[in-house]
C-alpha cells in the first residue's frame, strides 16, 4: 500500500463518523495516551473529548488509513486525565511515513492558524476559506495559505568519509548533515553549494537529489542531496556551526535517529560503499 493509498488531505465532512485520530497539542508539545498499549496515535470516538476541549476550534486534517484526523490546541489550564505531554521530535521518528505526514500537517495547521488570525495587508480578522486550506480577509479579500519554507540538507562525502557538523543547538556529541534555508531567487542546487561553503569553507560538485521530508519546526520542507567534495579546507563559521569533521563510514559519531532525513542520507551513503 502506497502513501497515497493511506492518507487523503480533504475537506471536512459535515459530521465525523467513527473513531477519530486526535492530534492534541499544548504549547508545542503533543499530548499522548499515558497507557503505551494504546499506541502513539490511537483513534477515539468523535465525542471522547472533554466538553471544554470540544469548544476549542477543531482543525480537520483529512484521513489516515480511512480514519478522520483533527488537530486541537489544548488550553494551558485544562487537565486531561490519562494523557501525558511528549516532545514531538521524539514521536516523529517513531512513526511510519503516512503517520509522520499527518502529524506534521497537524502541527503546521495549528501554527498557521495561530499566526494568521489577522490579514497581513489591512489587519482585519480573517476567516477560513470555504473550499481551500487558507485564511481569507473579508475586508480586502487577501488570501493567506499555509507557509512552507524550503530548506536544503546535504551529505558531503569524500570517498569513505563524510562531512558532519555540530550546531550550537545540538546536544553534546551529536553531529549531523549540513543544512540551511533557501534564499529568494535561489535554486536548491545553488543553496546546497552556498550553505556548505558558508558554513565550512568546502566546495562541492556532483549534486544528486535524494528525497524530501516535512519538518514541522515550524513549517520547513527539507530537500535532501548527496554531494561530493570538490576542494577546500574545513573552516567553520562559528555562528551556526561550531564543529565539523570528516568521519570514516565505520566510525561515525552520534548521528540523528532513524526516521530523520539526515539519518536516511547517511545510511544510503554507507550502503553504497
GIPE-V435306 format. One line per field, one symbol per residue. phi: phi as a letter, one per 20 degrees, with the letter a starting at -180 (. if undefined). burial: I if it has 9 or more other C-alpha atoms within 8 Angstrom, else O. A space follows every 50 residues. Layout:
# GIPE-V435306
phi: ???
burial: ???
This chain:
# GIPE-V435306
phi: .egffeccecffffbeemfceeedcclndeecfffffenfcfdcggdffg gffffffddfdpcclmdfccdceeggeeedgndcecfffffgfeeefffg ffffffffffffffecfcffecnffecfffceebddefednfddegecdf cdcbdecbmecceccdefeffgnecbffbaefdgmdffffffffffffec nedcblfcfdrcbfcecebecedecebdfcpodfcffldfddabbedffe bfffcgfgoefffffffffffef
burial: OOOOOIIIOOIOOOOOOOIIIIIIIIOOIIIIIOOOOOOOIIIIOIOOOO OOIIOIOOIIIIIIOOIIIIIIIIOOOOOOOOIOIIOIOOIIIOIOOIII IIIIIIIIIIIIIOOIIIIOOOOIIIIOIOOOOIIIIIOOOOOIOIOOOI IIIIIIIIOOIIIIIIIOOIOOOIIIIIIIIIOOOOOIOOIIIOIIIOII IIIIOOIOOIOIIIIIOOIIIIIIIIIIIOOOOIOIIOOOIIIIOOIIIO OOOOIIOOIIIIIIIIOOOOOOO
